[in-house]
């Protein structure tokens, strides 16, 4: 049987000397990544790093871009393509925000589009999946339920636009995370209402209207069944 040993390649890089620990990252290409963090006054920053796959060295391609200036927490970065990403975070008054990011293919300089406030009550645990080149599904824990909604992305203007209204996936659900399983299906995992057991459901995305519906679930993932 083959052995897969894990070793550390390269030296450790201190990418922020004053941070409160909230971070997220995404891969733009085989040699370039984005890393976002909250600083010591709760502002949100993102920076481009080049990766040497031979030596394991990380090099900051340019200065950090400040995408949020107040109360940035619970970051989520999503790759759109090799020069674009989406930042989603919990911001001022615990509301939900997102912003389109453009990365210069050569210099790594980051510029931001218009910030969209998509939840005005209490957004937590954001997760997102790219459905096609201009549409993204975002799920999050709201005031009393898990929500899901599709947003359109204009790569030219950097504008994010909500399509329709948010779908209530279920009440009293917590800490959701998602995985895309087909061009129209996304599975979501979360802590459910039964003693916070791990549950899952399949979401269906209508690619004509971009409406989100619960196709199957919830399923208790901690209950194991066997058959002969």
Z-matrix of the N, CA and C atoms (Angstrom, degrees):
N
C 1 1.454
C 2 1.528 1 109.43
N 3 1.332 2 115.52 1 135.21
C 4 1.461 3 120.23 2 -179.11
C 5 1.521 4 110.44 3 -68.12
N 6 1.322 5 115.36 4 146.68
C 7 1.453 6 121.30 5 176.53
C 8 1.521 7 109.30 6 -108.08
N 9 1.314 8 115.24 7 137.34
C 10 1.459 9 121.30 8 -178.85
C 11 1.526 10 108.24 9 -119.07
N 12 1.322 11 115.34 10 87.40
C 13 1.454 12 120.12 11 179.42
C 14 1.529 13 109.58 12 -80.25
N 15 1.315 14 114.64 13 146.04
C 16 1.461 15 121.16 14 177.70
C 17 1.518 16 108.46 15 -108.86
N 18 1.321 17 116.21 16 128.27
C 19 1.455 18 120.68 17 177.29
C 20 1.521 19 109.19 18 -132.76
N 21 1.328 20 115.42 19 156.99
C 22 1.449 21 121.26 20 179.88
C 23 1.519 22 109.07 21 -87.79
N 24 1.335 23 116.44 22 124.37
C 25 1.458 24 122.13 23 179.94
C 26 1.521 25 108.88 24 -105.61
N 27 1.307 26 116.92 25 125.29
C 28 1.456 27 120.30 26 179.77
C 29 1.517 28 112.39 27 86.77
N 30 1.320 29 115.61 28 -175.58
C 31 1.454 30 121.88 29 -179.27
C 32 1.517 31 110.67 30 -106.82
N 33 1.316 32 114.57 31 158.93
C 34 1.457 33 120.13 32 -178.93
C 35 1.517 34 110.87 33 -70.95
N 36 1.336 35 116.97 34 137.84
C 37 1.457 36 122.36 35 178.64
C 38 1.520 37 109.45 36 -111.27
N 39 1.332 38 117.12 37 125.58
C 40 1.464 39 120.73 38 173.42
C 41 1.523 40 107.67 39 -86.00
N 42 1.323 41 116.20 40 106.04
C 43 1.456 42 119.70 41 -173.51
C 44 1.525 43 112.99 42 -90.74
N 45 1.334 44 117.73 43 -15.38
C 46 1.466 45 121.17 44 177.17
C 47 1.518 46 108.06 45 -150.87
N 48 1.326 47 116.56 46 128.73
C 49 1.464 48 120.43 47 -177.02
C 50 1.518 49 112.44 48 -93.64
N 51 1.328 50 117.71 49 -8.64
C 52 1.464 51 121.40 50 178.82
C 53 1.523 52 107.89 51 -144.34
N 54 1.312 53 116.08 52 96.11
C 55 1.458 54 120.26 53 -177.83
C 56 1.513 55 110.07 54 -145.37
N 57 1.315 56 115.83 55 153.06
C 58 1.466 57 121.33 56 178.71
C 59 1.519 58 112.50 57 -95.12
N 60 1.326 59 117.04 58 9.98
C 61 1.455 60 119.28 59 168.32
C 62 1.514 61 117.19 60 96.26
N 63 1.337 62 119.14 61 -7.41
C 64 1.456 63 120.61 62 178.62
C 65 1.524 64 109.00 63 -82.83
N 66 1.335 65 117.22 64 117.39
C 67 1.458 66 121.16 65 -177.33
C 68 1.522 67 110.74 66 -137.36
N 69 1.311 68 115.65 67 160.55
C 70 1.463 69 122.62 68 171.22
C 71 1.517 70 107.28 69 -155.65
N 72 1.336 71 116.62 70 156.99
C 73 1.458 72 119.83 71 -178.95
C 74 1.523 73 109.88 72 -145.24
N 75 1.315 74 115.68 73 161.58
C 76 1.462 75 121.29 74 172.93
C 77 1.515 76 108.94 75 -152.00
N 78 1.331 77 115.70 76 157.33
C 79 1.461 78 122.69 77 -177.07
C 80 1.527 79 109.43 78 -100.14
N 81 1.329 80 116.46 79 125.91
C 82 1.458 81 120.82 80 176.09
C 83 1.526 82 111.64 81 -92.56
N 84 1.329 83 116.01 82 -37.69
C 85 1.460 84 120.88 83 179.72
C 86 1.518 85 107.99 84 -156.43
N 87 1.318 86 116.45 85 -176.10
C 88 1.461 87 120.29 86 -178.05
C 89 1.527 88 112.58 87 -66.95
N 90 1.326 89 117.76 88 -15.53
C 91 1.469 90 120.63 89 -178.09
C 92 1.526 91 113.11 90 -129.37
N 93 1.320 92 117.71 91 12.17
C 94 1.474 93 119.49 92 -176.91
C 95 1.519 94 110.58 93 -142.71
N 96 1.341 95 115.17 94 132.93
C 97 1.467 96 121.37 95 178.83
C 98 1.524 97 109.50 96 -132.31
N 99 1.334 98 114.86 97 160.41
C 100 1.454 99 121.94 98 170.88
C 101 1.523 100 108.19 99 -111.04
N 102 1.325 101 116.41 100 141.89
C 103 1.454 102 121.66 101 176.81
C 104 1.517 103 108.35 102 -133.44
N 105 1.328 104 116.23 103 125.57
C 106 1.464 105 122.05 104 179.94
C 107 1.518 106 109.35 105 -113.77
N 108 1.326 107 115.68 106 149.47
C 109 1.455 108 120.28 107 177.85
C 110 1.523 109 110.91 108 -152.55
N 111 1.315 110 114.94 109 159.65
C 112 1.458 111 122.15 110 171.83
C 113 1.520 112 107.96 111 -96.97
N 114 1.341 113 116.97 112 134.87
C 115 1.461 114 118.78 113 -178.61
C 116 1.528 115 111.04 114 -91.05
N 117 1.336 116 116.85 115 -171.94
C 118 1.451 117 120.41 116 -172.77
C 119 1.527 118 114.15 117 -73.16
N 120 1.330 119 118.41 118 -8.72
C 121 1.466 120 120.83 119 173.29
C 122 1.529 121 110.49 120 -113.90
N 123 1.337 122 115.57 121 19.90
C 124 1.467 123 123.64 122 171.85
C 125 1.530 124 114.38 123 71.33
N 126 1.330 125 117.84 124 21.12
C 127 1.461 126 120.48 125 172.48
C 128 1.530 127 109.19 126 -86.58
N 129 1.334 128 115.96 127 156.20
C 130 1.452 129 120.67 128 -177.90
C 131 1.518 130 112.57 129 -104.82
N 132 1.347 131 116.66 130 130.87
C 133 1.457 132 122.00 131 -179.25
C 134 1.526 133 109.30 132 -129.26
N 135 1.335 134 116.02 133 150.37
C 136 1.458 135 121.71 134 175.11
C 137 1.527 136 108.13 135 -137.33
N 138 1.338 137 116.15 136 144.99
C 139 1.463 138 120.58 137 -175.01
C 140 1.521 139 110.14 138 -143.47
N 141 1.316 140 116.20 139 147.67
C 142 1.456 141 122.75 140 178.39
C 143 1.527 142 109.87 141 -91.15
N 144 1.337 143 115.64 142 134.68
C 145 1.462 144 121.11 143 176.53
C 146 1.523 145 109.25 144 -127.12
N 147 1.336 146 114.60 145 137.10
C 148 1.451 147 120.89 146 172.99
C 149 1.524 148 108.83 147 -95.91
N 150 1.320 149 116.16 148 141.35
C 151 1.461 150 122.17 149 -174.71
C 152 1.520 151 109.66 150 -118.01
N 153 1.323 152 116.04 151 126.46
C 154 1.460 153 121.61 152 173.07
C 155 1.525 154 107.50 153 -90.55
N 156 1.309 155 117.54 154 108.38
C 157 1.463 156 121.31 155 -174.17
C 158 1.524 157 112.85 156 -71.40
N 159 1.332 158 116.65 157 -15.26
C 160 1.465 159 120.17 158 177.96
C 161 1.528 160 111.54 159 -84.73
N 162 1.333 161 116.45 160 -47.85
C 163 1.463 162 120.53 161 -177.05
C 164 1.524 163 113.23 162 -93.58
N 165 1.335 164 116.86 163 -19.01
C 166 1.461 165 120.52 164 -176.52
C 167 1.513 166 113.33 165 80.63
N 168 1.313 167 117.74 166 10.88
C 169 1.462 168 121.82 167 -177.72
C 170 1.533 169 110.75 168 -79.45
N 171 1.337 170 115.55 169 138.41
C 172 1.460 171 122.56 170 172.73
C 173 1.525 172 108.34 171 -104.83
N 174 1.327 173 116.81 172 135.33
C 175 1.453 174 121.77 173 178.19
C 176 1.516 175 109.42 174 -130.33
N 177 1.323 176 116.88 175 125.84
C 178 1.462 177 120.30 176 177.11
C 179 1.526 178 109.12 177 -66.12
N 180 1.326 179 116.32 178 122.41
C 181 1.456 180 120.13 179 -177.14
C 182 1.521 181 111.89 180 -75.46
N 183 1.339 182 116.80 181 -27.85
C 184 1.454 183 120.39 182 -179.96
C 185 1.521 184 108.86 183 -165.43
N 186 1.321 185 116.26 184 -173.08
C 187 1.463 186 120.71 185 -177.26
C 188 1.526 187 109.90 186 -73.61
N 189 1.330 188 115.61 187 158.54
C 190 1.463 189 120.70 188 178.82
C 191 1.521 190 110.68 189 -71.36
N 192 1.326 191 115.56 190 146.25
C 193 1.462 192 122.44 191 177.75
C 194 1.522 193 108.34 192 -104.49
N 195 1.326 194 117.54 193 127.63
C 196 1.469 195 122.22 194 179.09
C 197 1.526 196 108.90 195 -88.15
N 198 1.337 197 115.73 196 108.25
C 199 1.464 198 119.74 197 -176.58
C 200 1.519 199 112.72 198 -96.43
N 201 1.341 200 117.78 199 -14.19
C 202 1.461 201 121.50 200 178.07
C 203 1.519 202 108.43 201 -143.99
N 204 1.327 203 116.82 202 136.48
C 205 1.466 204 120.88 203 -175.05
C 206 1.527 205 113.12 204 -110.56
N 207 1.341 206 118.02 205 11.83
C 208 1.465 207 118.62 206 -178.12
C 209 1.521 208 110.98 207 -160.66
N 210 1.350 209 116.11 208 119.95
C 211 1.464 210 122.99 209 166.48
C 212 1.522 211 114.05 210 58.13
N 213 1.306 212 117.27 211 49.10
C 214 1.458 213 121.31 212 178.97
C 215 1.531 214 110.48 213 -84.07
N 216 1.314 215 117.24 214 121.72
C 217 1.463 216 122.27 215 175.35
C 218 1.528 217 108.98 216 -141.40
N 219 1.326 218 116.42 217 170.41
C 220 1.465 219 124.22 218 174.45
C 221 1.528 220 112.11 219 48.27
N 222 1.319 221 114.88 220 62.05
C 223 1.464 222 123.08 221 -177.10
C 224 1.531 223 112.44 222 -73.96
N 225 1.326 224 115.33 223 147.74
C 226 1.453 225 121.42 224 171.24
C 227 1.517 226 108.25 225 -145.20
N 228 1.336 227 117.07 226 122.75
C 229 1.466 228 122.51 227 176.07
C 230 1.526 229 109.52 228 -107.97
N 231 1.326 230 116.36 229 136.38
C 232 1.463 231 122.01 230 179.29
C 233 1.519 232 109.55 231 -126.76
N 234 1.331 233 116.78 232 127.67
C 235 1.463 234 121.64 233 175.21
C 236 1.526 235 110.24 234 -72.09
N 237 1.323 236 116.98 235 130.73
C 238 1.463 237 121.90 236 174.07
C 239 1.525 238 110.35 237 -101.72
N 240 1.317 239 116.86 238 -46.39
C 241 1.461 240 122.85 239 171.69
C 242 1.525 241 106.79 240 -161.12
N 243 1.323 242 118.13 241 -165.96
C 244 1.464 243 120.81 242 -172.36
C 245 1.526 244 113.65 243 -69.04
N 246 1.324 245 117.94 244 -13.94
C 247 1.467 246 120.23 245 -179.57
C 248 1.529 247 113.41 246 -130.25
N 249 1.328 248 117.14 247 10.98
C 250 1.464 249 119.69 248 -179.68
C 251 1.524 250 110.83 249 -139.46
N 252 1.322 251 115.15 250 146.17
C 253 1.460 252 121.78 251 177.12
C 254 1.522 253 109.13 252 -146.92
N 255 1.320 254 115.84 253 167.07
C 256 1.457 255 122.29 254 178.20
C 257 1.518 256 108.56 255 -123.11
N 258 1.327 257 116.24 256 128.34
C 259 1.462 258 121.83 257 175.23
C 260 1.517 259 108.90 258 -103.48
N 261 1.342 260 116.07 259 131.22
C 262 1.459 261 122.40 260 177.81
C 263 1.523 262 106.83 261 -127.20
N 264 1.325 263 117.02 262 135.99
C 265 1.455 264 118.85 263 -177.36
C 266 1.523 265 111.82 264 -156.90
N 267 1.322 266 114.06 265 161.55
C 268 1.461 267 122.65 266 172.01
C 269 1.518 268 107.08 267 -89.75
N 270 1.346 269 116.66 268 121.22
C 271 1.449 270 120.11 269 -173.04
C 272 1.511 271 113.71 270 -120.00
N 273 1.316 272 115.86 271 -141.69
C 274 1.457 273 122.53 272 -176.70
C 275 1.523 274 111.96 273 -53.63
N 276 1.338 275 116.49 274 133.73
C 277 1.473 276 123.73 275 -179.78
C 278 1.522 277 112.63 276 60.18
N 279 1.345 278 116.24 277 22.71
C 280 1.469 279 123.00 278 -179.45
C 281 1.521 280 112.96 279 66.21
N 282 1.327 281 117.78 280 19.38
C 283 1.461 282 121.87 281 178.57
C 284 1.528 283 110.15 282 -78.23
N 285 1.338 284 115.67 283 164.95
C 286 1.460 285 121.39 284 -179.56
C 287 1.519 286 111.87 285 -98.12
N 288 1.337 287 115.97 286 134.36
C 289 1.461 288 121.81 287 -178.49
C 290 1.526 289 109.99 288 -132.89
N 291 1.329 290 116.07 289 153.90
C 292 1.457 291 121.94 290 171.46
C 293 1.519 292 109.46 291 -142.93
N 294 1.341 293 114.60 292 154.20
C 295 1.464 294 119.38 293 -179.28
C 296 1.524 295 109.67 294 -150.29
N 297 1.308 296 115.16 295 136.21
C 298 1.459 297 123.65 296 178.33
C 299 1.524 298 108.78 297 -78.84
N 300 1.333 299 117.31 298 132.01
C 301 1.454 300 122.43 299 179.67
C 302 1.521 301 110.34 300 -117.59
N 303 1.325 302 116.60 301 134.72
C 304 1.458 303 122.47 302 176.14
C 305 1.524 304 108.79 303 -116.34
N 306 1.343 305 116.14 304 131.14
C 307 1.455 306 122.00 305 -177.21
C 308 1.527 307 108.88 306 -114.32
N 309 1.327 308 116.65 307 123.96
C 310 1.458 309 120.47 308 177.21
C 311 1.525 310 109.55 309 -63.34
N 312 1.318 311 117.13 310 125.51
C 313 1.461 312 121.52 311 -174.40
C 314 1.522 313 112.70 312 -62.04
N 315 1.317 314 117.28 313 -26.89
C 316 1.448 315 119.47 314 -179.87
C 317 1.513 316 113.79 315 -94.23
N 318 1.332 317 116.63 316 -58.61
C 319 1.464 318 121.47 317 -173.39
C 320 1.519 319 114.11 318 -82.50
N 321 1.323 320 116.85 319 -21.76
C 322 1.461 321 119.58 320 -176.03
C 323 1.507 322 114.12 321 81.64
N 324 1.332 323 118.15 322 3.86
C 325 1.470 324 121.61 323 178.47
C 326 1.532 325 109.42 324 -63.75
N 327 1.332 326 116.08 325 134.69
C 328 1.456 327 122.16 326 -178.16
C 329 1.521 328 109.67 327 -105.74
N 330 1.323 329 116.24 328 133.60
C 331 1.460 330 121.90 329 171.45
C 332 1.521 331 108.53 330 -124.01
N 333 1.331 332 116.27 331 151.67
C 334 1.455 333 120.68 332 -175.59
C 335 1.505 334 112.83 333 -114.64
N 336 1.333 335 115.14 334 145.26
C 337 1.450 336 120.82 335 174.22
C 338 1.517 337 110.80 336 -83.03
N 339 1.318 338 116.20 337 -161.94
C 340 1.456 339 121.90 338 -179.47
C 341 1.528 340 110.37 339 -75.65
N 342 1.322 341 116.62 340 132.69
C 343 1.467 342 121.12 341 177.70
C 344 1.523 343 110.06 342 -74.48
N 345 1.330 344 116.39 343 130.84
C 346 1.467 345 122.20 344 177.66
C 347 1.521 346 109.51 345 -109.28
N 348 1.319 347 117.72 346 125.81
C 349 1.462 348 122.60 347 172.73
C 350 1.524 349 107.49 348 -91.72
N 351 1.336 350 116.93 349 107.86
C 352 1.463 351 119.93 350 -173.05
C 353 1.525 352 113.52 351 -101.86
N 354 1.319 353 118.37 352 -12.89
C 355 1.466 354 121.74 353 175.97
C 356 1.524 355 107.80 354 -138.69
N 357 1.327 356 117.15 355 124.96
C 358 1.463 357 121.24 356 -173.90
C 359 1.515 358 112.94 357 -106.75
N 360 1.346 359 117.38 358 15.13
C 361 1.463 360 119.85 359 -177.43
C 362 1.522 361 112.11 360 -117.67
N 363 1.318 362 116.49 361 -72.43
C 364 1.463 363 119.74 362 -175.69
C 365 1.517 364 108.81 363 -161.17
N 366 1.331 365 117.01 364 94.35
C 367 1.460 366 121.99 365 -177.63
C 368 1.524 367 109.86 366 -100.73
N 369 1.353 368 115.48 367 128.68
C 370 1.451 369 121.52 368 176.44
C 371 1.529 370 110.01 369 -137.63
N 372 1.336 371 115.77 370 160.04
C 373 1.460 372 124.41 371 172.68
C 374 1.527 373 113.24 372 48.88
N 375 1.331 374 117.85 373 58.86
C 376 1.469 375 119.61 374 178.74
C 377 1.525 376 111.67 375 -70.48
N 378 1.328 377 114.75 376 147.68
C 379 1.453 378 122.50 377 172.82
C 380 1.517 379 107.16 378 -145.28
N 381 1.330 380 118.18 379 152.16
C 382 1.459 381 120.29 380 -176.15
C 383 1.515 382 111.02 381 -149.39
N 384 1.335 383 114.47 382 150.92
C 385 1.462 384 121.70 383 176.59
C 386 1.523 385 108.52 384 -137.95
N 387 1.330 386 116.56 385 134.35
C 388 1.458 387 121.98 386 177.95
C 389 1.524 388 108.70 387 -79.33
N 390 1.342 389 117.13 388 118.99
C 391 1.457 390 121.31 389 -178.00
C 392 1.530 391 112.12 390 -88.04
N 393 1.331 392 116.73 391 -37.47
C 394 1.462 393 122.08 392 168.93
C 395 1.521 394 106.66 393 -153.43
N 396 1.306 395 118.51 394 -169.04
C 397 1.465 396 120.60 395 -171.31
C 398 1.524 397 113.74 396 -66.14
N 399 1.329 398 117.72 397 -17.42
C 400 1.465 399 120.10 398 -177.09
C 401 1.524 400 113.91 399 -130.31
N 402 1.329 401 118.21 400 10.56
C 403 1.464 402 120.60 401 -179.40
C 404 1.528 403 110.55 402 -134.77
N 405 1.320 404 115.80 403 135.33
C 406 1.453 405 121.09 404 -179.22
C 407 1.527 406 109.60 405 -131.41
N 408 1.330 407 115.86 406 137.21
C 409 1.458 408 121.78 407 173.57
C 410 1.520 409 108.50 408 -92.51
N 411 1.327 410 116.71 409 127.10
C 412 1.457 411 122.18 410 176.80
C 413 1.522 412 108.41 411 -117.35
N 414 1.320 413 116.65 412 131.59
C 415 1.460 414 121.51 413 173.09
C 416 1.524 415 108.33 414 -119.21
N 417 1.328 416 115.49 415 151.49
C 418 1.459 417 119.56 416 179.51
C 419 1.532 418 110.12 417 -161.71
N 420 1.311 419 114.80 418 159.06
C 421 1.453 420 121.39 419 174.56
C 422 1.515 421 107.93 420 -86.49
N 423 1.339 422 115.75 421 118.68
C 424 1.454 423 120.77 422 -179.83
C 425 1.527 424 111.62 423 -94.37
N 426 1.310 425 115.93 424 -158.43
C 427 1.460 426 121.14 425 -176.88
C 428 1.517 427 112.07 426 -58.86
N 429 1.322 428 117.38 427 -46.74
C 430 1.466 429 119.95 428 -177.92
C 431 1.520 430 112.72 429 -138.35
N 432 1.318 431 117.96 430 8.33
C 433 1.462 432 119.55 431 -178.55
C 434 1.524 433 110.74 432 -155.87
N 435 1.326 434 114.62 433 164.75
C 436 1.459 435 121.28 434 173.81
C 437 1.523 436 108.15 435 -86.07
N 438 1.333 437 116.71 436 136.21
C 439 1.451 438 121.34 437 -175.97
C 440 1.522 439 111.13 438 -122.51
N 441 1.332 440 115.56 439 156.64
C 442 1.451 441 121.53 440 175.04
C 443 1.517 442 110.23 441 -143.86
N 444 1.328 443 116.49 442 140.87
C 445 1.459 444 120.60 443 -179.04
C 446 1.516 445 109.61 444 -156.39
N 447 1.329 446 116.01 445 147.98
C 448 1.459 447 121.77 446 176.70
C 449 1.526 448 109.10 447 -98.28
N 450 1.332 449 115.22 448 139.88
C 451 1.460 450 122.38 449 178.21
C 452 1.517 451 108.68 450 -123.84
N 453 1.325 452 116.09 451 142.71
C 454 1.464 453 120.18 452 175.00
C 455 1.521 454 108.96 453 -93.68
N 456 1.338 455 115.96 454 148.10
C 457 1.450 456 122.68 455 -176.60
C 458 1.524 457 109.25 456 -124.10
N 459 1.316 458 116.47 457 123.27
C 460 1.460 459 121.27 458 177.37
C 461 1.525 460 107.81 459 -97.89
N 462 1.327 461 116.86 460 107.10
C 463 1.464 462 120.51 461 -176.28
C 464 1.525 463 112.05 462 -69.69
N 465 1.319 464 117.41 463 -18.40
C 466 1.460 465 119.98 464 179.52
C 467 1.519 466 112.65 465 -81.93
N 468 1.328 467 116.77 466 -45.18
C 469 1.464 468 121.39 467 -176.85
C 470 1.521 469 113.11 468 -96.08
N 471 1.332 470 117.65 469 -17.02
C 472 1.460 471 120.29 470 -177.00
C 473 1.513 472 113.17 471 74.88
N 474 1.325 473 117.33 472 24.60
C 475 1.466 474 121.75 473 -178.67
C 476 1.526 475 110.68 474 -99.85
N 477 1.340 476 116.10 475 133.73
C 478 1.464 477 122.73 476 173.94
C 479 1.523 478 108.16 477 -104.83
N 480 1.339 479 116.73 478 134.15
C 481 1.458 480 121.11 479 -176.45
C 482 1.516 481 109.81 480 -131.07
N 483 1.334 482 116.63 481 129.35
C 484 1.463 483 121.31 482 176.46
C 485 1.518 484 109.91 483 -72.01
N 486 1.336 485 116.42 484 137.26
C 487 1.468 486 121.56 485 176.97
C 488 1.522 487 108.09 486 -104.91
N 489 1.326 488 116.74 487 120.73
C 490 1.461 489 120.75 488 179.91
C 491 1.521 490 111.03 489 65.76
N 492 1.318 491 115.93 490 -145.13
C 493 1.461 492 121.77 491 -179.88
C 494 1.522 493 109.58 492 -122.90
N 495 1.319 494 116.15 493 162.67
C 496 1.457 495 121.29 494 -178.63
C 497 1.524 496 110.78 495 -69.37
N 498 1.333 497 115.88 496 142.03
C 499 1.460 498 122.57 497 177.53
C 500 1.527 499 109.62 498 -93.16
N 501 1.329 500 116.12 499 136.09
C 502 1.461 501 121.11 500 175.31
C 503 1.525 502 108.39 501 -81.90
N 504 1.329 503 116.58 502 108.90
C 505 1.462 504 120.88 503 -179.73
C 506 1.520 505 111.42 504 -76.05
N 507 1.322 506 117.09 505 -33.67
C 508 1.453 507 121.37 506 178.37
C 509 1.507 508 110.53 507 171.31
N 510 1.333 509 115.77 508 157.56
C 511 1.454 510 121.22 509 -177.81
C 512 1.520 511 111.13 510 -91.93
N 513 1.324 512 115.49 511 150.48
C 514 1.462 513 123.26 512 176.53
C 515 1.536 514 112.33 513 55.95
N 516 1.310 515 115.79 514 42.68
C 517 1.458 516 121.85 515 176.09
C 518 1.523 517 108.26 516 -109.55
N 519 1.337 518 116.40 517 147.08
C 520 1.454 519 119.66 518 -171.58
C 521 1.531 520 111.19 519 -134.54
N 522 1.324 521 115.16 520 154.45
C 523 1.474 522 123.08 521 167.05
C 524 1.524 523 113.10 522 53.39
N 525 1.318 524 117.74 523 53.62
C 526 1.453 525 121.06 524 -177.40
C 527 1.514 526 113.53 525 -77.76
N 528 1.330 527 115.77 526 147.22
C 529 1.458 528 122.59 527 171.62
C 530 1.524 529 108.02 528 -141.97
N 531 1.326 530 118.21 529 152.20
C 532 1.457 531 121.19 530 -171.16
C 533 1.521 532 112.01 531 -126.77
N 534 1.345 533 114.30 532 161.42
C 535 1.463 534 122.23 533 173.33
C 536 1.521 535 107.45 534 -146.15
N 537 1.340 536 117.07 535 132.70
C 538 1.455 537 121.90 536 178.81
C 539 1.518 538 109.37 537 -80.75
N 540 1.340 539 117.30 538 128.89
C 541 1.457 540 120.73 539 -178.02
C 542 1.523 541 112.94 540 -115.42
N 543 1.334 542 117.75 541 -10.88
C 544 1.461 543 121.65 542 172.44
C 545 1.518 544 107.50 543 -163.44
N 546 1.326 545 116.70 544 -177.51
C 547 1.462 546 119.85 545 -177.74
C 548 1.525 547 112.64 546 -68.91
N 549 1.352 548 116.87 547 -15.57
C 550 1.465 549 120.28 548 -179.24
C 551 1.527 550 113.46 549 -129.31
N 552 1.332 551 117.64 550 3.35
C 553 1.463 552 120.68 551 -175.47
C 554 1.522 553 111.00 552 -125.39
N 555 1.321 554 115.18 553 138.86
C 556 1.462 555 122.19 554 175.53
C 557 1.522 556 107.19 555 -135.09
N 558 1.323 557 116.51 556 134.91
C 559 1.458 558 120.55 557 174.93
C 560 1.519 559 107.92 558 -97.88
N 561 1.330 560 115.80 559 137.49
C 562 1.451 561 121.01 560 178.14
C 563 1.519 562 109.00 561 -119.89
N 564 1.330 563 116.50 562 135.12
C 565 1.461 564 123.21 563 177.21
C 566 1.523 565 107.96 564 -113.98
N 567 1.325 566 116.35 565 143.39
C 568 1.459 567 119.93 566 -176.53
C 569 1.523 568 109.84 567 -161.20
N 570 1.334 569 115.47 568 168.78
C 571 1.463 570 121.16 569 171.24
C 572 1.514 571 107.72 570 -86.54
N 573 1.330 572 116.14 571 126.76
C 574 1.460 573 120.71 572 -173.34
C 575 1.514 574 113.88 573 -96.32
N 576 1.327 575 114.03 574 -169.84
C 577 1.457 576 121.36 575 -174.06
C 578 1.523 577 112.89 576 -80.32
N 579 1.332 578 118.01 577 -22.08
C 580 1.470 579 121.13 578 -176.78
C 581 1.523 580 109.89 579 -86.66
N 582 1.329 581 116.18 580 89.36
C 583 1.468 582 121.81 581 178.90
C 584 1.526 583 111.76 582 55.83
N 585 1.328 584 115.31 583 30.78
C 586 1.465 585 121.80 584 -179.41
C 587 1.524 586 112.00 585 56.44
N 588 1.330 587 116.21 586 39.29
C 589 1.457 588 120.30 587 174.37
C 590 1.527 589 109.79 588 -67.85
N 591 1.327 590 115.26 589 154.89
C 592 1.454 591 120.26 590 176.51
C 593 1.519 592 109.30 591 -74.99
N 594 1.336 593 116.66 592 124.38
C 595 1.458 594 122.16 593 -179.28
C 596 1.525 595 109.87 594 -127.41
N 597 1.329 596 115.05 595 165.08
C 598 1.452 597 120.57 596 178.15
C 599 1.511 598 111.12 597 -145.39
N 600 1.313 599 116.44 598 154.70
C 601 1.458 600 122.13 599 176.89
C 602 1.520 601 108.26 600 -147.33
N 603 1.320 602 116.10 601 156.61
C 604 1.460 603 121.69 602 176.94
C 605 1.523 604 108.95 603 -105.05
N 606 1.325 605 115.75 604 128.04
C 607 1.454 606 121.85 605 178.51
C 608 1.518 607 109.61 606 -101.48
N 609 1.325 608 115.71 607 139.46
C 610 1.463 609 122.01 608 177.25
C 611 1.520 610 108.62 609 -109.17
N 612 1.319 611 116.68 610 131.93
C 613 1.463 612 122.13 611 -179.95
C 614 1.517 613 108.36 612 -113.98
N 615 1.330 614 116.21 613 117.62
C 616 1.454 615 122.23 614 177.71
C 617 1.527 616 108.53 615 -77.05
N 618 1.318 617 117.60 616 113.65
C 619 1.462 618 120.42 617 -173.98
C 620 1.533 619 113.30 618 -80.20
N 621 1.335 620 116.96 619 1.99
C 622 1.469 621 120.50 620 171.93
C 623 1.530 622 110.54 621 -93.54
N 624 1.350 623 115.82 622 -48.05
C 625 1.461 624 120.69 623 -179.01
C 626 1.528 625 112.36 624 -100.43
N 627 1.355 626 117.00 625 -17.90
C 628 1.459 627 125.30 626 -175.60
C 629 1.524 628 112.51 627 65.04
N 630 1.340 629 115.18 628 23.58
C 631 1.465 630 119.68 629 173.97
C 632 1.526 631 109.31 630 -74.38
N 633 1.323 632 115.93 631 147.22
C 634 1.462 633 122.80 632 179.97
C 635 1.521 634 108.84 633 -108.97
N 636 1.325 635 116.78 634 131.41
C 637 1.461 636 120.84 635 177.07
C 638 1.524 637 109.77 636 -136.94
N 639 1.329 638 115.76 637 156.03
C 640 1.458 639 121.31 638 177.29
C 641 1.521 640 107.47 639 -87.19
N 642 1.337 641 116.53 640 111.63
C 643 1.459 642 120.72 641 -177.62
C 644 1.518 643 111.91 642 -82.85
N 645 1.339 644 116.44 643 -39.80
C 646 1.464 645 120.73 644 -175.14
C 647 1.523 646 109.04 645 -150.58
N 648 1.331 647 115.08 646 134.52
C 649 1.456 648 118.98 647 177.14
C 650 1.517 649 111.00 648 124.76
N 651 1.324 650 117.31 649 178.45
C 652 1.465 651 124.65 650 4.17
C 653 1.530 652 112.77 651 -77.70
N 654 1.328 653 115.95 652 150.44
C 655 1.455 654 122.71 653 175.90
C 656 1.532 655 108.46 654 -116.25
N 657 1.313 656 116.27 655 131.25
C 658 1.463 657 120.73 656 177.37
C 659 1.521 658 108.29 657 -77.93
N 660 1.328 659 116.76 658 110.64
C 661 1.451 660 121.72 659 -174.92
C 662 1.522 661 113.76 660 -80.24
N 663 1.344 662 116.98 661 -6.17
C 664 1.456 663 120.20 662 179.39
C 665 1.528 664 112.21 663 -96.14
N 666 1.322 665 116.61 664 -4.69
C 667 1.455 666 120.57 665 176.96
C 668 1.514 667 108.36 666 -94.92
N 669 1.326 668 117.37 667 114.03
C 670 1.462 669 122.18 668 -177.53
C 671 1.518 670 109.93 669 -98.71
N 672 1.313 671 116.37 670 137.05
C 673 1.455 672 120.94 671 177.63
C 674 1.513 673 108.83 672 -120.30
N 675 1.331 674 117.51 673 150.98
C 676 1.456 675 121.78 674 177.83
C 677 1.516 676 108.58 675 -128.99
N 678 1.317 677 115.18 676 155.84
C 679 1.466 678 120.53 677 177.11
C 680 1.517 679 108.28 678 -143.00
N 681 1.316 680 116.21 679 152.86
C 682 1.458 681 121.09 680 179.51
C 683 1.521 682 110.38 681 -83.37
